[in-house]
């Protein structure tokens, strides 16, 4: 890779027709997998964030379930995959890529699955961050590289064995500079009546130097395999309204309209940590419900093309103050 292009990618940015799922080498690079087993109503998530510091890289890893179980660990020594999505810890306790996810965070927090029948991000020109992917040094970028797949394998969580064979798989990467916006919102769902459908969104304040703007990206994979990506501020803006228990998105382009309404109870959410890069530790940073309700309607030229509802949606409110307040409330 030419030196100037390597420096450009180390800023977090990607040129059009690039590979945003590959390692960038920025302060924070996170990889996330979500397994939705519609038949049993179970959802499991696995995540790894690799942080770069002068003292060397470290990872914040976790595994959680829709039953309320959560386990995380800070692990010294980790790396992101150079030529594809994924990351691993050097001690072997976490490995994840586009073919397999294997986690061992203790005898009651283990996962080993392979991923087949993949529905990858189809648009080569731009990734999930759209044109923002080309802007260097943003605080956050987002790319949902896997919009569907089929799991084969299982987990042991909280003393119970979970068979995840046949579960739908979603995968994404998020990365950027150290630090987080005051708030952000995120959601993803499989579990619709049509198993081919996948919906994902992510939003918050995007910052780079003097540039500050609020952006929400929304992705819908329709039953016929077509993938819509809305969220360009000029050509396909997404208006997001959130409260403690609700997420409301209204997206428009010249021909497409997507209405999304979701709800989940904060008291049932997992309190997920985010990394404090230089301190080499995690702190409460987000509230994520693994089995919320999401209803979506997609119209083209005013005509309904697809509508559906999932009761197994992942829904997240991010923000250190919000998450710490909820963590303190639960501690009593």
N, C-alpha and C positions, 0 to 999 in steps of 0.2 A: 504494500500500500504506500503511495507517495506520502512524503512527510507532511505536506500541507493538508492532505486529506485525513491522515491520522490525527493531526491536531484538531481538525474540524470535528471529527467524530468524538474525540475526547472531551469536546465541549458539550456533548449530548445530542448534537444535531445529526441529521442524515439528509443527503441529497435525494431528490426524486429518483425512483428506481433503486433505492438503497435497501439495506437489510436492517430495519430497526430492532429486530429481535436479537441480533448479535450483540456481544459485549461492547460497551462504550468506554469503560474505565473511568466513569464519573464517580462522584462521592458516594452515591446510593444507586444501586440497581436491584430492583425487586422482581421476583418471578412468583407467579401465583397460579395454582391449579384448583379447579372446583369440580367435584364429582356429584352428580345429581341422579339418584336412583328413584325414578318416578314410581316404580311398582311398590317399593317399600316406604316411600316418603322420606327417605334419608338423604342427607347432604353432608359431604365431608370436604374440607378445604385443607390445602397444604401450601405453605409459603416459605420463601427464603429471600432475605435481603442481604446483599453483599456490600459492605461498606469499605471504602478505601481511606486509609489514614497514613500518616508518616511512619507510624509504628507497625504498619502492615495491615492486611485485610482481615476483617472479621465478619461473622454472619449472625443474623437474627432469624431463627427458624421457628416454625410453628405448625401445629396440626389441630384442627377443631371440627366439631360436629354440630349438627342441628339439634342434638340432644343436650347441648349446653356444655360439652366437654371442650377444654382448651389446654394445650400444653405448649410452652415455648422454651427455647434455650438460646443462650449466647455462646457461640462456638468460635474459637480462634482458628484462623486459617481457612480461607474459602476462595473460590474463583468462579467467574462466569464463563460460560461456554463461548469460545471465540467465533465459531462458524455456524451457530444456530441458537435456538432458544434454550435456556436452562442454566443451572448453576449447581455447585456442589461444595460441601465442606471437605477439607482434606482428611479428616478423620473418618470419613465414610458414613457419618450419621444422617446426612441428607444428600440425596442425589435426585435431580429432576431434569428431564429434557423433553423432547417431543416424542419419545418412545416409551419412557419408563419414569415412574416416580417411586422412590424408595426412601422411607424415613424411619429412623429408630431414635426416638427421644425417650426411651424407657420401655419397660415391658408392657405398659398399658397405653402406649402411644406409638404404634408401629403401622406402617403402610407399605405395601408393595403391589404396584399395579403396572401393567403395560397398557399402551394406548394404540388402538387400531381405528380403521375406518375414519381417518381424519378429514375434517372440513377446515382447511387452512384459510387464512386471510387471502382473498382472491385478487386484490388490487395491487399490482406491482408499482404503480406510479407513486402512491403515498400510503402511509400507514395510518394507524388510528388517530394520530395527532394531526392528520391532514397537512396543510401548508405550514403549520406551526413546527413540524418536525425539522424544517430547514433553518429555523431560527436558533443560533447558538446560545448556550448558557441559560436556557429556561430553568425555572425551579422544578418543573415536572413535565415529563412526556409520558404518553400512554399508547400502548399498542396491543390490541386483543388478537394475538396471532392464531389462536385455535378457537374456532366458533362451533366446534362439535367434534366428537370422537367417541369411541366405545371402549370402556375400561374392561380389563380382564385381571382379576386379582382380588385382594381384600385388605382388611385392616384389623388390628386389635386396638380398641379404644375404650378406656375406662373399664377394663376387664371384660369386654364383650367383643366377640368376633363379628365383623361386618363383611358380608359377601358383596363386593362392588361390581361383580361381573355384569356387564350390560348397562352400567351407569353411563350417562352422557358426561363428556369431559369438556371443560372450557379452560383455556390458558391465556394468560396475559403477561406483559412486562410493563413495569413503570420505573422511571429513572429520572435523575436530575441532580441538582446541587444539594448540598446539605441544607436542612431546614424545611419547614412546612408552612403552607398558608394557614390563615386563621381558621378556615373551614373549607371542607370539600364534600362532595357527594358522589356516590358510586352505586351501581346496581348491575346485576347479571341474572339471567334466568334461562334455564331449560325447563322441562316439565310441563310444556304446553300440550294440548291434545295432539298436535302434529309434532312428532319428535325431531323433525328437521329444523324447527325454529329455534333461534337463539337471539336473545336481546341483551345488549350491554350498553352501559353509559358511564361516563366519568366527567366530573366538572369541578371547577374551582377557579381561583385566581391564578393566572399565568403571569410570571414576572421575568423580565430580563433587562437589567439596567433601568432606564426610565420607563420602559414599556410595562404597563400594568393593565390587564383586561380580564374580565370574567368570561370563561369559555366552558361550554358543555359539549362533549362529543357523544353522539348516539349512533349505535350500530344495530341493525336488524337483519338477520338472515331469514329470508322468507321460505315457505315450504318448497318452492321450486329451486332453491339454491341461490337465488339472486341476493346480493348483499347491499343494503343501503347504508351509507355513512353520511350523517348530517351533523352540522355543527360549525361550518364555515360562517364566520360572523356576517358576511355580506350576502353570500349566495344561498345559504341554508341554515339560518340561525336557529338555535335551540334556546327556548326560554324555560328556565328551571325555577320552580318554587318549592321550597322544602320547609318542613316543620319537624318537631321531634319525632313524629310518627308517620309523616307523609312525604312522598316525593311526587311531584307533578311536572312533567315535561311536555312542551308543545314545540314541535319541530316543523319547519316549513322550507320547501324549496320551490322552484318554478312549477314542478309537477307533483311533488310528493308532500304528504302531510302525515305526521306520526304523532299520536296522542298517547301518552303513557301516564298511568296513575298507579301508584304503589303505596302500600302501607305496612307497617310492622310496629310492634310494641317495643319501646326502648328497654323495658325491664327484661325482655327475653334475649337481648343482644349480647354477643360476646364482646368483651372489652379487649381490643387488640392493641399490642404495643407497636410503636414506631421507633426507629433507631435514633439515638443521640450519637452522632457519628464519632466525634472526638472523645466522648466519654465512654465509648465501647459498652453501651448498655441500652436497654429499651425503656420506654416510658409509655403509660397509657396514651393512645393517640386516636383511636377510632372505635365507634360502636357499630358492630356488624351483626345483623339478623340474618340467619341462614335459611329461614323458611317463611318469608313474608309473602304478601300477595302482590302480584303485578298484572295489570290489565293493559293491553296494548291494542290500538287500532291503527292500521296503515291504509291510507287512501292515495290513489293516483288520479289526478285530474278530477278530484271530488268524489270518486267512486271507491267504495271499500274493497280493497284487494285482499285483506286478511285482518282478522281480529281474534284475539285469544287471551286466556288468563292462565297464569301459573300460581300455585300456592307454595312453590318451593324456590322463591326468588331470594337471592342475596341482596341485601340493602344496607348501605353504609352511610353514616354521618362521620366525617373526619373533623378533627380539631382537638388540640391538646387540652384546652380548658374544658371543653364538653366531656371528653373522655375521663379526665382526672376527676371531675365532679361526680360522674357516675361511679367510678371506681371507689371514691371516698364514701359515697352513699351506701354502696354494698358492704364496705368494711364496717359501716356503722359508726 
